[in-house]
Amino acid sequence: MQNNTESRLNDRRRFALPIISVVVLTSTSFTYAQTVPTELLDLSIEDLFETRVVRSEDNISASKRWNFELGYDSSLFDQYFIGQSEASYDDVLFQPGTEPRTMLNYPVVPTKIRQEVQSLRLAYELSSTVTLRGHLPLIHQSTDHISIIPGYDEFNIRSNGVGDVVLLADSVIFQTVNSVLRAGSGLSIPTGSIDEEGDTPRAPGDQQLPYTMQLGSGTWDIPLLLSYQKYEANTTWGLEANARIRTGTNDRDYSLGNTYALGGWIEFPTSESIKLGMRTDYISRGKIDGGDTSLTVPIPGFPYPAPVVDPNAFGGEQLDITVYVALNLSQDWRMKLRYKQPVWLDLNGPQSALDRHVSISVSTSF
């Protein structure tokens, strides 16, 4: 019994090390632009494509073509980065009389940005190789600020509502007894508002809120996925490449940056109903193209009163580590818990970086 246990552990180590090594090594070979709250309203592409009917390898009837999933995601953006260097709130806040105004300090500085997303996802297995999917997010965002503007020393802004609806399709393009290669694409429909308003120091009353507080991209976007999955004796592992391509410019004369990602994951069962997993993702996001002129102020040389309204302070690269546990609650019901945290950041800044992300989802097939 002990020899069998040691053998299983050795198998897990043997398969885990190559996957982690490949992802880390390949991620360092990319040199895209840089990241942060542009993607507050963007769930990762792998999450969108993950909702699926449960196939025969999961010991549930293959006749069940539908999968329904409810998800809850919570993100906190906190520490500022300029490139790979951390910056404090005091570093980013402009202090008149003690320092000159530059392109790296601002009279208004967001401190903590919080986002919650409640998701409804539906998948339908059109055939043994093709799956259709839909995703509807409900977004709640809140941002604390400090500033040098009288009456706005500390203040908070919020936005809530439906985000962009996403429709997807993916297909098996190659399959063996213990492996599968899938490709997918779809359309993100600009149903999320880009006209959210609130009380900011820019002028009396309500004004247009920053890019980070809007609920959608305002453009018709294209998600893409290429995914390879392999089933081993005691592990399942996979590699993924995905992207979100923005098309055109929205009604406020800007478009969010494109997103590109490369990731790898490994998962192993600890019992018949519990699986533990880890994934590593390299993510590259572009700067905002264009700009919403209503977010600027008439100060020569310094039109941006806060980093979250400066298109140049968006985009970058990061490496995230996610750990998760997947639970089979019953024959038809499943739950997944995840914790994600960046381990390396290189951001156009100053930019507020993701501190941590947690999520929980419950799904069923029928």
N, C-alpha and C positions, 0 to 999 in steps of 0.2 A: 504493500500500500504506500509506504514511504517512497519507494523507488518510482512508482507511478506519479506521485505528487511532484517529486523533483524533476521528473521528465517533462511534466506539463509546464512547470515554471521555466525550465530551460527553453522549451519551445516558445513561450511568450517572449522571453528576453531575445531569443534569436530573431524573431520576426519584428519585434518592436524597434530594435536598434537600427536596422537598415532603413526603415521608414522615416524615423526621426532624423537620421543622418542625411537622407536624401533631401527632405524638405528644407532643413537648415542650410545645406550646401547650395541648393538651387536658389533659395530665396536671396542669397547674397549676390547672385549674378545678375539681378535685375536693377536697373537704374532709372526708375520713373520719377515723376514729380513727388510732392509730399501730402499730409492728412488732418482731419478732426471733425468738429460738429457739422460739416456739410452733410455727413451721413447720419445725423441724428434720426432722420425720418426713413432711413434705408435699412431694412433687415438684410442680412447677408444672403447672397444668392443660394448658398448651399442649404440654408434654412428653408427658403421658398421651395426648392426642389425636393426637400426631404419628406414632405407630406406625401404619403403613398399608401396604396392598399398593401395589406400584409400578404406576402407570397407564401408558397408552399414551404420554404425553408424555415418559416416562423411557426409551422405546425398549426396553421389556421386554414380553414377551407378556402381553396383557390377560387370558389364561386363568389366570394365576397369582393365586389368590384368597387365599392365606395369606401373612402376613408374621411372621417370628420375629425378635425383637431381644433382645440382651443388652446391658445398660448398667451403667456404673460411674460413680457420682457422689461427689465429695469436697468437703465444705464446711468452712471454718474460720471460727468466730466469735471475735472478739478484742476490739477496742476498744469501750469503753462510750460510750453516748450518753444524754444527758438532753435531750429535745427535739432541737434541731439542734446542740447543743454537745457536744463530746467531753469525756469524763471519764476520768481515770486510775484504775488500781486503788487507789491511795492515797486518791483522792477518794471512792471507793465504800466502802472498808474503814473501819469504825468503830474509832477509837483511844481507848479509855477513858483519862480523865485529861487528854487534850489537846483534846478536842472533845465537844460534847453529842451524844447519840444523836438522830437525826432520821429522817424517812421516806425520806431519800436516802442513808443509810449503813447498813451491815449488818456483823455480826460475822463472817460467812462470805461470801467473794466468789469466784465462778468466774472463772478467768482465760481459758484457752483451751478452747473447746468444739469438738471435732472430730467430724464425722459422715461415714460412708461408707455408701453404699447400692448394693447389687448388685441389679439389676432384671432380671426376666424379663417380656417383653411379647409379646403375641400379638394379631394382628389378622386378621379374616376379612371379605372383601368379600361380603356377603350378596347384593348386587345392584350395578348400576352406580352407584347413588346412596346405598346404605346400607352402613356398615361397623361391625362389632362388634369390641370390643377387651377385653383383659384385662391386668391388671398385678399382678405379685407382687413386693414388695420384701423384701430381706433387709438389716436395718439393724445397723450397728455404731457405737456412740457412746462417746465418752470425754471427760471433763471434768476439767481441773486446777483446784485451788482453793488459796486462801490464807485463813487465818482467825486469830482471836485466841484460839481455844479451845486450851488446853494439850493436847499430843499430836496436834493436827491443824493445825500451822503450815502444812504443805503436804500435800495428799492428792489422790487421784484416784479417781473413780468411773466405772464402765463399765456398759453394757447392750448386749445383742445379741439378735437374734431376728427373726422374721417381722413385718412391718408390716401395715398395712391393705390388704386385697385390693380392687382397684377394677375394676368392670365398666362398660363404656361402650358407647354407640351414637351415631353421628353420621350425618347425612343431608345430601345436597346439596339445597338449597331453591331455588337459582337458578343457572343456568349459561349461559355464552355460549361462543363459540369460544375466547376467551382469558381467561376469568375464571370464578370459582366462589365461591358463598356457601354456607357450611356452618353447621349448628347441631347441637349435641350435648349429651347429658346422660348421666347414669348413676348409679351407686350405689357409695359407698365402704363396704365391710363392715368392722365393727370387729373384725378378727382379730388386730390388734396388741395386745400386753399393755399395760395401764395399772397393773399391780401389781408393777413391777420394784422390787427392793430392793437395798440396799447399805449399807456402813459409812459413816455420816456422823457429824458431831459432835453431832447432835441428841440422841442417847442411845446407850448401849452396844449393841453388836451391830448387826444389819441392820435398817434402817427403810425406809419408802417413799421412793423417789427422787423428785427434783423433776420438774415437768411436762416439762422439756426432755429428760429421760432416759427417758421412757416411749416405747413403740414404736408406739402407735396413739392415736387420738383417743378411743376408747371410745364413740363415737356413730355412728349411721348418717348419713353425710354425702352431699350431692348436688353433684357437679361439673357446671358448665355452661360452654358455649363457643359463641361466635358468631364466625365467621372468614370474612374476605374475602381472596381471593388473585387476583392479576392477573399474567398472563404478557405481558411486553413483548418487543421484538425482542432486547434484550441483557440484560434483567434480569427477575427475578421479585420481586414485592413483595406485602405483605399487611398487614392490620390485624386485630386480635383483641380481643375483650372476653371475659373469663372470670371465674368465681366458684366458690367452694366454700362451700356453705351447710351449717352444722351443724344437726342436728335433735335436739331433746331434750337431756337431761342424762345423763351416764354414771353408772356404778355408784359413782363416788367423788364424786358431787355437783358436777361442774363440766362445762363444755363449752368447747372452744377457740373463739376468735373466728372469725367469718366472714372470708373472703378475697375481695377484689375486685381485678381487674387490667385494665389497658388497655395494649396494646402494638402496636408496628409493627416490621416487618422488611423488609430488602431483601437480595437475593442475586443474584450475577452469576457466570457461569462464567469461569474463566481458561484452561480447556482442556476437552476433551470429558469428562474424568474428574474434574475439580476445580472445585468451586464455593466462593466466599468469601461470607460473609454477616455482617450485623450486625443486632441488634435492640435496641430500647429498650422497657422495661417500667416502667410506674407500678403500684405494688402498695400496697394498703391492707389492713391486718389489724386486727381488733377485739381488745379485751382478753379475758381469760379470764372467763367468766361463772360465778359461784359460786366454789367452792374446795374443795380437799381438806384437811380439818381435821387430818389426820395429819401434814401438813407444817408445822404451826404450833408455837410454843412458848408456855408460860404466862407471858408477860411483858406486863403491862398497857400498852397503847398501841403495842407493837412485837412483834406475834405472828410476824413473818416474819424468820427468821434469815439469809436470803440473797435476793438479787433474783430468782433463778430459782424461788422458791416464793411470790413475791408476785404475785397475779393482776393487780394494778394496774400492774405493770412489764412488761406484755406489750402488743403491738399497736402500730401506728404506720404511717407512710408511708415509701416509699422509691422511688427511681428507679434502675433497674439498666441497665447497658450490657453486652451480650453480643456477643462476636465468635466466629465459628466457621468451620470448613472442612469441607465434605462431599466425600467421596471415593467414586468408583465403583471398587471394587477389581476387579470383574469384571462380567459381565453380570448375575449374580445376587446379588453381595455388595457391601454398602456400609458405609462407616464415617463417623462424625461426631465431631469434636473441638470442644469449646466451653470458653470462659473467660468467666466473669461476675464483675462487680464493681459494687457500689453507687457511684453518683456523687452522691447526695443522700439524706440520712436525716433523719427527724423522728420520734423514738421516745418512747413512754411509758417513762420510765426511773427510775433508771438501768437500762440494758438493754444486753446484749452484742450487738454488731452483726455482720452478715456482713462478713467481710474479703474473701473470694474463694471462688469456686466453680468447679471444673473437672469436666468429664465426658467420657466416651468411650463410644460405642455402636457395635455391629456388628450388621447386620441382613441378612436374606436373604428372598427371596420364593420361593414354591413352589406 
